[in-house]
Amino acid sequence: MTTPSTPSGTRRSTGPVYSTRFKLVAAAIAVVVAVLSVVVYLLARDATDSPLGSGGSTDFVESLLPPNGSQVLQQSTVGIDLASGWEGILRIGGQDIPEDQLTVSTALNQVTFTPGPDKVLEALSPGRLCAQALVWRSAAGRANSERTVSWCFEVV
């Protein structure tokens, strides 16, 4: 098979010829698609990192300490930062934390526990550890509005 030639005798390509402008636009589109793919992945991952709550929405949770899926040391503080009008107690690794060992900051709406001597937990157990916060709307009372928020983290 011979390659067609022009009247001047030079060989020409039979495949498509793309302009520089077309190549730049195609490269820009590929970059945009790659960036959007990363954004979608990160959003999906963040959605799965949210706390698990009973009773529907967890809009009453402002933050978890430590964050879900994080790594912490054995003496780290565990707790929950709640929206205004909510209060709660903690359970860590299946162990109910006595209310007199919790640090409750009414002004900040936070309930925390730091392990230590003479406490129900002297240190957090190494490995994967899950915590639960039993929370309720202050105005409705615990019996009428209790919900559970669960999250897990790695203790190193």
C-alpha positions in Angstrom: 0.0 0.0 0.0 1.3 3.4 -0.9 0.8 6.6 0.9 -0.9 9.3 -1.2 1.3 12.1 -2.3 0.7 15.7 -3.1 1.3 17.1 -6.6 4.7 18.3 -5.5 5.7 14.8 -4.5 5.7 15.1 -0.7 4.0 12.5 1.4 0.9 13.5 3.4 -0.6 11.8 6.4 -4.0 10.1 6.0 -4.9 10.4 9.7 -6.6 13.3 11.3 -4.6 16.4 11.9 -5.4 18.3 15.2 -4.7 21.9 15.7 -2.8 23.2 18.6 -5.9 24.9 19.9 -7.8 21.6 19.9 -5.0 19.9 21.7 -5.0 22.6 24.4 -8.8 22.5 24.9 -8.7 18.7 25.1 -5.9 18.8 27.7 -7.8 21.5 29.7 -11.0 19.4 29.7 -9.0 16.3 30.9 -7.6 18.4 33.8 -11.0 19.6 34.8 -12.4 16.1 34.8 -9.5 14.9 37.0 -10.0 17.7 39.5 -13.8 17.1 39.7 -13.1 13.4 40.2 -10.9 14.2 43.2 -13.4 16.6 44.7 -16.3 14.0 44.3 -14.1 11.4 46.0 -13.2 13.7 48.9 -16.8 14.6 49.4 -17.9 11.0 49.4 -15.2 10.1 51.9 -16.2 12.9 54.2 -19.8 11.8 54.1 -18.8 8.3 55.3 -16.7 9.8 58.1 -19.7 11.4 59.7 -20.9 10.1 63.0 -23.6 7.5 63.1 -26.7 8.7 64.9 -29.9 7.1 66.0 -33.1 8.9 65.3 -32.2 10.5 62.0 -30.2 13.7 61.6 -27.1 14.6 63.6 -27.5 18.4 63.1 -27.1 18.7 66.9 -23.4 17.6 66.7 -21.0 20.4 66.0 -17.8 18.3 66.3 -16.4 15.1 67.8 -13.3 14.8 69.8 -11.3 13.0 68.5 -12.7 13.2 64.9 -14.1 10.0 63.5 -11.3 7.8 62.0 -8.4 9.8 63.5 -5.4 8.5 65.5 -4.9 9.6 69.1 -2.7 8.8 72.1 -3.9 6.8 75.1 -4.3 9.9 77.3 -6.3 11.8 74.7 -9.6 13.6 75.6 -12.8 12.1 74.1 -15.9 14.2 73.8 -18.6 15.9 71.8 -19.4 19.5 71.0 -23.2 19.9 70.8 -25.4 22.5 69.3 -27.1 24.9 71.7 -29.9 23.4 73.7 -28.5 19.8 73.8 -26.7 18.0 76.6 -25.3 14.5 77.0 -23.1 11.8 78.6 -20.4 9.5 77.2 -19.7 5.8 76.8 -16.1 4.9 75.7 -15.3 1.4 74.6 -18.5 0.1 76.1 -17.7 1.7 79.5 -20.2 4.2 80.8 -18.3 7.3 82.1 -19.7 8.4 85.5 -21.1 11.9 85.3 -18.8 13.1 88.1 -15.8 12.2 85.8 -17.1 14.1 82.8 -16.1 17.7 82.1 -19.2 19.6 81.1 -18.8 23.0 79.7 -22.3 24.5 79.6 -21.1 27.7 78.0 -19.5 25.8 75.1 -22.0 22.9 75.1 -19.2 20.4 75.3 -19.0 17.1 77.2 -15.6 15.5 77.5 -13.6 12.9 79.4 -9.8 12.7 79.8 -8.5 9.3 81.1 -6.3 9.4 84.2 -5.5 8.0 87.6 -8.5 7.4 89.8 -10.9 7.4 86.8 -12.9 4.7 85.3 -10.4 4.6 82.4 -6.8 5.3 83.3 -5.9 5.2 79.6 -7.6 4.5 76.3 -7.1 0.9 75.1 -4.7 0.7 72.1 -6.3 -0.2 68.8 -9.7 0.7 67.3 -11.9 2.3 70.0 -15.5 3.4 69.6 -17.2 6.0 71.7 -20.9 6.9 72.1 -22.5 10.1 73.2 -26.0 9.7 74.6 -27.5 13.2 73.9 -30.9 14.8 74.4 -32.6 18.1 73.9 -32.4 20.0 77.2 -36.0 21.4 76.9 -37.6 18.0 76.1 -35.7 16.0 78.7 -33.6 12.8 78.3 -36.6 10.4 78.3 -38.4 12.2 75.5 -35.5 13.0 73.1 -32.5 10.8 73.7 -30.3 10.0 70.7 -27.0 8.1 70.3 -24.1 9.3 68.4 -21.3 6.8 67.7 -17.8 7.3 66.3 -14.5 5.4 66.2 -10.8 6.2 66.2 -7.5 4.5 66.5 -5.5 4.6 69.8 -1.8 4.3 69.3 
